[in-house]
Amino acid sequence: MRGHHRGHGNSIRSLDGIIKVIKGNQGSFIEALGGLDLQVEEGEIFGILGPNGAGKTTLIKILCTLVLHDEGEAYVNSFDVQKEPGKVLDNLQAVLPGSRGFTWRLSGRQNLEFYALLYGLEDEAARKRIDYLLELTGLLERADDGYQRYSTGMQRKLLLCRGLLRDTPIILFDEPTTGLDPYSAAEFRKLLRDRLVREEGKTILMSTHNLSEAQEMCDRIAILDRGKIIACDTPDNIRYKMVDTSQFNVALHENAYVERHEEMLAQLQGITGVYRVTPDISHEGELKGLSFRIDKDMDLSAILESLLGYELSIKAINSEEPTLEDAFISITGSLPAPPWRRHRR
Amino acid sequence: MKVSIALKQIMAFTKRDFKSWTTYKTSVITQLISILIGVFSWGVRASYVQRAVSEMYDSDYISFLIVGIAIGNLIMPLVQGVERRLNPWTLETILMTNMSTPVFVIGNVMWNYLFSIITFVPYLVIGVLVFGVEMNVNIPATILAFLISAAILMGLAMVSSGLRIVTKSTDPVTWAINVLQNLFSGIAFPVVYLDTIFFPGVSTFSWFLPQTWVYHLCRLAILTNPSITDPGIAIQFLKGLIFAVVLLPVGYKTFKWGVNRAKREGTLGHY
């Protein structure tokens, strides 16, 4: 039932779990990916998150045929990445920061012309496409400068231009904004999201360990840890579903921190659903506020009643939404999520 | 259609490498000076020796040596071209363009090869005008010798590239062949002279080295005005051709094997 397994539209799909085993430096073998199962849908930005060594780059290189997997199946637009690599490469382009392949002594335009010829583009079509891409990325004015004069941001944009030369429906990015200054990174993200996906309808799979970038850009994300997907959903769902606690802050009109406040803290700490209470005490010994790490579903009235019982004057109350970072730490860090939340989706 | 794309791709490499080469103005000048100095230095050495090369080519030593050195300059870029251009960050990008292996290899060596042809001419011109090199060229035989030589060396280049992708450094096979060629391929003396210096029969080993055939066929074609319809000559060319016919597919397979193994081990981008 091969047809049943295959993806459709501009999609990327790995089935039955990709296993990739690579050779370690000492001849031992390391399992880089251990049974992934995910599908990227047409027109979405899909993020692969994970700590260093999680297998993000390996996954991207498998999809762009630069690494062969040992078990499982992967399809790009219904083409098998191992059996039909040529057709896979016709459908996707990868922007890998490590593989520049540009000639430093040539201009940005000349470098693009070289790749346009390698891709077999017709001269006129290539010229138009190159002009369009240089304009799209804001490189037109510097197109005839030598590549070696380009800043890191410009080099990254030229990489993007090369990635878009063939106008493929799917683009893979490996850490797209690493090394860029905040302004260039924001500009780059806007370009990917607004122009390539929203306007041109491309499908993007990107790896990143920049959580705010994933939160801002991705329609869905998968969190990869030691070669396995341990969460896959929208960023919001992951934030809410994967984090058990939330932050709750109370700002107080300043009172001298006195002994009975110790008693209050002990009482607050004893309320069901409160995991940690941290007082904010100024250098002058004034109690300025309290921060609570609480169960995300708890009823806050017990806390408020307790505070009012100690006649504290409340200035402001706010709660902080769990961030993707909270979720990430909860999933991969020292606060592991409960086992029932670790199943692969 | 596919051939025209392949030609365009080879042209793209050549154009890129030529443009890049011209930007290194100091290097261009020093390379040209090196060629001139090289011809004169070999010419003076050969003049000093002034020995007749009665074996194999019935020539004088200056003609024998200058032509040999010119051939050496012509063929080395083919072996070194791909090897020097192989770096992981380029390789990954180029492989993603989905181009064929022969186009990749030919494209990477083409400019170096064209440049070496350009330098081949002054070698011979200076050799003839200054040192009295006597050439007895047979054009069809020379073209055939160059084609066979190119095929042999292309095969070696692919073997070298395939192994280098795996070893990430000098590959032992090509290294050994290149080291052995200095002694056994007859660059500076006819290979049969080895029998006189060492012991009879040692030159037989030379004929198992591909480069020996490159030097031999090119010297035959340029120094002895051979007719390729002559059965004795045809057999020489046929033997060289066998090396080409074996090495080309072996090189192709080795290159593919190297790429696949690196992909399997996830080391294509390593160096």
Interface residues (C-beta under 8 A of the other chain):
Chain A: K20 I22 K23 A32 T58 K61 C64 T65 L66 V67 L68 D70 P85 G86 L89 D90 Q93 A94 L96 G98 S99 R100 G101 T103 R105 L106 Q110 E113 F114 Y115 L117 L118 Y119 G120 R162
Chain B: I5 K8 Q9 M11 A12 F13 K15 R16 K19 S20 T23 Y24 P88 W89 T90 L91 E92 T93 I94 L95 M96 T97 N98 M99 N260 K263 R264 E265 G266 T267 L268 G269
